[in-house]
Amino acid sequence: MSSDKDKPAELELRNAYELRIGRLYKYMAPDHVGRDDLLGHETAYFAKPSELNDPFECRPHIPEPSRIKRDSFIRDLVKRHESTPGVKPGVHGRRHLQAKLDRDFLSKTHQKSMENTGIFCVSRRNDILPLWSLYADGHKGFCVEIETTDNHMDPLTAAFEVIYRDDRPIVSIDDIRSLGNDTLVTEQAMANSLCTKSAEWSFEHEFRAITVGFTGKRVLPSGSISRVFLGARASDETVEAVRRLLAALTKPPELLKARLCRHTFSLQFEAI
């Protein structure tokens, strides 16, 4: 029997368009120059959850389902298995699934369903010192400013604001069923599975562009990159390499470089 603690919280997702955020930022290490398509071809890489750096990614708490929910879920799985070539239909499949359907199995099923979902992580700010250290190789890299559009097909426009909490999100068996169907993903399942992180990550001010049923490279609308900010420790080689890549774009973005503020622990950016 589940307790109130096992009930999924109603988490409200908000996207960049709803919040009227016109620009989002991607921090990158200097070794991405020349091997990453974001600068050269305005192409974003939507990673699988397992490729991200937090081991808690897409690993919510999954409570024990009721018997009715459990039996319904098994029936769906059996139908899916029996439609797969080489799998024999019949009651054996149901008994086999009944024997293995525990929380660990549900967790693995949930993670497997997530591997077809792409995530492009960005921040709403370009001046967060820990992000320059974590993702831009100690201020030696750069930060790319990407403009959102009014086009709902633009994944950055629909990027969701990450929700930060102390407790792991709860995903129900119904959410897992929804996530296994690319056309029926509920917003609540998305919030609980993909857009909730530990409160300790709140300094990132993260937004996530999500592609359901697709991972890999996706071309952004032409002219999406408006500015590129070089880190305070960026080498001359990195500066020139970035400058060459930007010059080849149809609409070359403005290039700026960070410098340390004289009196405060903050950054200032100047055009170069």
RODO-2510 file (C-alpha; in nm, 4 decimals, decimal comma):
residues 272
     n   res          X          Y          Z
     1     m     0,0000     0,0000     0,0000
     2     s     0,1462     0,3329    -0,1051
     3     s     0,1707     0,6333     0,1246
     4     d     0,1342     1,0022     0,0482
     5     k     0,5138     1,0087     0,0163
     6     d     0,4806     0,7754    -0,2838
     7     k     0,2404     1,0039    -0,4700
     8     p     0,3979     1,2037    -0,7544
     9     a     0,4190     1,5754    -0,6798
    10     e     0,2428     1,8129    -0,9141
    11     l     0,5419     1,9888    -1,0669
    12     e     0,4706     2,2802    -1,2973
    13     l     0,6917     2,2969    -1,6046
    14     r     0,7664     2,6363    -1,7579
    15     n     0,9460     2,6861    -2,0867
    16     a     1,1603     2,9656    -2,2252
    17     y     0,8781     3,1036    -2,4393
    18     e     0,6352     3,1264    -2,1465
    19     l     0,9003     3,2968    -1,9336
    20     r     0,9877     3,5341    -2,2217
    21     i     1,3524     3,4311    -2,2157
    22     g     1,5070     3,5273    -2,5468
    23     r     1,8581     3,3927    -2,4942
    24     l     2,0066     3,0766    -2,3464
    25     y     2,3714     2,9829    -2,2922
    26     k     2,5876     2,6780    -2,3560
    27     y     2,9220     2,6564    -2,1732
    28     m     3,1897     2,4607    -2,3609
    29     a     3,5517     2,3503    -2,3153
    30     p     3,8189     2,4690    -2,5624
    31     d     3,8659     2,1185    -2,7063
    32     h     3,5158     2,1451    -2,8552
    33     v     3,6529     2,3888    -3,1135
    34     g     3,6912     2,2018    -3,4396
    35     r     3,5156     1,8848    -3,3262
    36     d     3,1786     2,0270    -3,2177
    37     d     2,9173     2,1397    -3,4693
    38     l     2,7544     2,4076    -3,2537
    39     l     2,9947     2,6827    -3,3585
    40     g     3,0733     2,5562    -3,7065
    41     h     2,7257     2,4563    -3,8250
    42     e     2,4818     2,5781    -3,5576
    43     t     2,4063     2,2148    -3,4730
    44     a     2,3144     2,1077    -3,1190
    45     y     2,3847     1,7634    -2,9776
    46     f     2,0896     1,6135    -2,7880
    47     a     2,2427     1,3643    -2,5472
    48     k     2,0923     1,0503    -2,4008
    49     p     2,0267     1,0752    -2,0245
    50     s     2,3010     0,8166    -1,9618
    51     e     2,5550     1,0532    -2,1225
    52     l     2,4953     1,3317    -1,8697
    53     n     2,7255     1,3879    -1,5719
    54     d     2,4782     1,3358    -1,2854
    55     p     2,4231     0,9694    -1,1830
    56     f     2,0768     1,0647    -1,0540
    57     e     1,9616     1,1642    -1,4047
    58     c     1,6316     0,9946    -1,4908
    59     r     1,6479     0,7772    -1,1797
    60     p     1,3363     0,8789    -0,9868
    61     h     1,1739     0,6972    -0,6989
    62     i     0,9246     0,4409    -0,8339
    63     p     0,6710     0,3257    -0,5717
    64     e     0,5211    -0,0239    -0,5652
    65     p     0,2132    -0,0202    -0,7947
    66     s    -0,1283    -0,1527    -0,6984
    67     r    -0,2234    -0,4984    -0,8242
    68     i    -0,4674    -0,3518    -1,0788
    69     k    -0,2049    -0,1169    -1,2191
    70     r     0,0521    -0,3960    -1,2159
    71     d    -0,1726    -0,6391    -1,4101
    72     s    -0,2634    -0,3712    -1,6647
    73     f     0,1037    -0,2861    -1,7164
    74     i     0,1887    -0,6553    -1,7647
    75     r    -0,0849    -0,6918    -2,0286
    76     d     0,0628    -0,3985    -2,2210
    77     l     0,4140    -0,5433    -2,1984
    78     v     0,2952    -0,8874    -2,3133
    79     k     0,1247    -0,7327    -2,6182
    80     r     0,4398    -0,5427    -2,6994
    81     h     0,6584    -0,8533    -2,6566
    82     e     0,4257    -1,0733    -2,8628
    83     s     0,4355    -0,8255    -3,1508
    84     t     0,8150    -0,8552    -3,1579
    85     p     0,9507    -1,1011    -3,4201
    86     g     1,0875    -1,4206    -3,2655
    87     v     0,8932    -1,3914    -2,9385
    88     k     0,6458    -1,6718    -2,8735
    89     p     0,2979    -1,5604    -2,7633
    90     g     0,1120    -1,7186    -2,4724
    91     v     0,0733    -1,7250    -2,0988
    92     h     0,4416    -1,8033    -2,0402
    93     g     0,5282    -1,4469    -2,1347
    94     r     0,2832    -1,3128    -1,8782
    95     r     0,4067    -1,5412    -1,6011
    96     h     0,7658    -1,4522    -1,6812
    97     l     0,6899    -1,0806    -1,6551
    98     q     0,4866    -1,1252    -1,3381
    99     a     0,7844    -1,2958    -1,1752
   100     k     1,0310    -1,0220    -1,2674
   101     l     0,8056    -0,7154    -1,2278
   102     d     0,9489    -0,5504    -0,9190
   103     r     1,0694    -0,1964    -0,8599
   104     d     1,4120    -0,2750    -1,0019
   105     f     1,2521    -0,4008    -1,3241
   106     l     1,0303    -0,0908    -1,3420
   107     s     1,3352     0,1300    -1,2894
   108     k     1,5245    -0,0410    -1,5713
   109     t     1,2175    -0,0209    -1,7982
   110     h     1,1923     0,3496    -1,7213
   111     q     1,5608     0,4105    -1,7945
   112     k     1,5377     0,2159    -2,1200
   113     s     1,2394     0,4225    -2,2346
   114     m     1,4391     0,7387    -2,1599
   115     e     1,7303     0,6407    -2,3853
   116     n     1,5289     0,7493    -2,6893
   117     t     1,4973     1,0986    -2,5457
   118     g     1,7514     1,3676    -2,6304
   119     i     1,8520     1,6459    -2,3905
   120     f     2,0383     1,9671    -2,4754
   121     c     2,1362     2,1411    -2,1498
   122     v     2,1735     2,5189    -2,1361
   123     s     2,1657     2,7942    -1,8730
   124     r     1,9742     3,1201    -1,8568
   125     r     2,2947     3,3066    -1,7596
   126     n     2,6424     3,3453    -1,9076
   127     d     2,8205     3,4738    -1,5974
   128     i     2,7994     3,1830    -1,3515
   129     l     3,1512     3,1279    -1,2192
   130     p     3,1108     2,7566    -1,1253
   131     l     2,9822     2,6807    -1,4776
   132     w     3,2854     2,8459    -1,6310
   133     s     3,4970     2,6197    -1,4101
   134     l     3,2954     2,2991    -1,4598
   135     y     3,2066     2,3075    -1,8300
   136     a     3,4490     2,5589    -1,9827
   137     d     3,7671     2,4009    -1,8473
   138     g     3,8444     2,6550    -1,5769
   139     h     3,7528     2,9644    -1,7850
   140     k     3,9715     2,8475    -2,0784
   141     g     3,6723     2,7705    -2,3005
   142     f     3,3761     2,9727    -2,4182
   143     c     3,0030     3,0257    -2,3758
   144     v     2,7638     3,0346    -2,6719
   145     e     2,4590     3,2609    -2,6652
   146     i     2,1659     3,1046    -2,8512
   147     e     1,8581     3,3106    -2,9329
   148     t     1,5163     3,1519    -2,9040
   149     t     1,2465     3,2192    -3,1639
   150     d     0,8667     3,2368    -3,1820
   151     n     0,8664     2,9107    -3,3778
   152     h     0,7239     2,6299    -3,1636
   153     m     0,9283     2,3834    -3,3721
   154     d     1,2473     2,5403    -3,2363
   155     p     1,3559     2,3088    -2,9511
   156     l     1,5227     2,5951    -2,7617
   157     t     1,1987     2,7962    -2,7561
   158     a     1,0318     2,5033    -2,5793
   159     a     1,3278     2,4406    -2,3461
   160     f     1,1973     2,3613    -1,9972
   161     e     1,3210     2,5263    -1,6807
   162     v     1,4734     2,2631    -1,4515
   163     i     1,3016     2,2127    -1,1154
   164     y     1,5338     2,1832    -0,8136
   165     r     1,4296     1,9821    -0,5057
   166     d     1,5732     1,7980    -0,2076
   167     d     1,3688     1,4820    -0,2699
   168     r     1,3967     1,2606    -0,5739
   169     p     1,0944     1,2885    -0,8040
   170     i     0,8339     1,0137    -0,8051
   171     v     0,7358     0,8392    -1,1264
   172     s     0,4271     0,6207    -1,1303
   173     i     0,3683     0,3103    -1,3383
   174     d     0,1337     0,5198    -1,5552
   175     d     0,4177     0,7649    -1,6215
   176     i     0,6416     0,4768    -1,7328
   177     r     0,3706     0,3594    -1,9734
   178     s     0,3400     0,7142    -2,1100
   179     l     0,7167     0,7484    -2,1533
   180     g     0,7256     0,4262    -2,3527
   181     n     0,4984     0,5839    -2,6149
   182     d     0,6521     0,8778    -2,7999
   183     t     0,3090     1,0284    -2,8742
   184     l     0,1593     1,0057    -2,5254
   185     v     0,4249     1,1553    -2,2996
   186     t     0,2508     1,3598    -2,0322
   187     e     0,3941     1,6893    -1,9109
   188     q     0,3958     1,5533    -1,5573
   189     a     0,5948     1,2474    -1,6624
   190     m     0,8387     1,4791    -1,8404
   191     a     0,8779     1,6975    -1,5301
   192     n     0,9320     1,4050    -1,2948
   193     s     1,1644     1,2111    -1,5241
   194     l     1,3717     1,4656    -1,7133
   195     c     1,3460     1,8096    -1,5580
   196     t     1,3972     1,7566    -1,1850
   197     k     1,7399     1,7715    -1,0208
   198     s     1,8880     1,7980    -0,6743
   199     a     1,8680     2,1418    -0,5150
   200     e     2,2486     2,1336    -0,4988
   201     w     2,2527     2,1978    -0,8751
   202     s     2,0353     2,5101    -0,8528
   203     f     2,3332     2,7398    -0,9180
   204     e     2,3215     2,6245    -1,2824
   205     h     1,9878     2,7966    -1,3619
   206     e     1,9428     2,5205    -1,6165
   207     f     1,6960     2,4866    -1,9024
   208     r     1,6557     2,1679    -2,1052
   209     a     1,5590     2,1387    -2,4692
   210     i     1,4089     1,7916    -2,5099
   211     t     1,3438     1,5800    -2,8177
   212     v     1,1186     1,2797    -2,7532
   213     g     1,2083     0,9815    -2,9714
   214     f     1,5325     1,1346    -3,1020
   215     t     1,8930     1,1671    -2,9850
   216     g     2,1924     1,3073    -3,1667
   217     k     2,2618     1,6175    -3,3737
   218     r     1,9905     1,8634    -3,4710
   219     v     2,0368     2,1806    -3,6738
   220     l     1,9196     2,4984    -3,5040
   221     p     1,7445     2,7766    -3,6983
   222     s     1,9941     2,9762    -3,9056
   223     g     2,1343     3,2725    -3,7146
   224     s     2,0499     3,1253    -3,3731
   225     i     2,3979     3,1987    -3,2338
   226     s     2,4069     3,5706    -3,1563
   227     r     2,7207     3,6058    -2,9416
   228     v     3,0130     3,3981    -2,8184
   229     f     3,1905     3,4776    -2,4913
   230     l     3,5490     3,3619    -2,4494
   231     g     3,6692     3,2710    -2,1018
   232     a     3,9064     3,4923    -1,9076
   233     r     4,1813     3,2293    -1,9473
   234     a     4,1154     3,1456    -2,3135
   235     s     4,4427     3,1051    -2,5026
   236     d     4,5318     3,2978    -2,8182
   237     e     4,4958     2,9695    -3,0099
   238     t     4,1400     2,9217    -2,8810
   239     v     4,0518     3,2840    -2,9621
   240     e     4,1717     3,2492    -3,3214
   241     a     4,0112     2,9079    -3,3727
   242     v     3,6733     3,0377    -3,2530
   243     r     3,7118     3,3528    -3,4633
   244     r     3,7724     3,1451    -3,7780
   245     l     3,4660     2,9272    -3,7168
   246     l     3,2377     3,2237    -3,6560
   247     a     3,3605     3,4043    -3,9677
   248     a     3,2397     3,1111    -4,1801
   249     l     2,8796     3,1417    -4,0592
   250     t     2,6190     3,3190    -4,2747
   251     k     2,5560     3,5669    -3,9932
   252     p     2,8783     3,5845    -3,7868
   253     p     2,8028     3,6323    -3,4150
   254     e     2,9655     3,8998    -3,2021
   255     l     3,2775     3,7793    -3,0206
   256     l     3,3536     3,8963    -2,6674
   257     k     3,6080     3,8030    -2,4008
   258     a     3,5659     3,7877    -2,0244
   259     r     3,7806     3,9772    -1,7834
   260     l     3,7805     3,9656    -1,4054
   261     c     3,6116     4,2576    -1,2331
   262     r     3,8473     4,4622    -1,0219
   263     h     3,6346     4,4893    -0,7052
   264     t     3,3848     4,1996    -0,7131
   265     f     3,3829     3,8259    -0,7791
   266     s     3,2211     3,8684    -1,1195
   267     l     3,2959     3,8874    -1,4892
   268     q     3,2744     4,1627    -1,7442
   269     f     3,2660     4,0973    -2,1193
   270     e     3,4288     4,3173    -2,3822
   271     a     3,4110     4,2918    -2,7602
   272     i     3,7342     4,1854    -2,9301
***
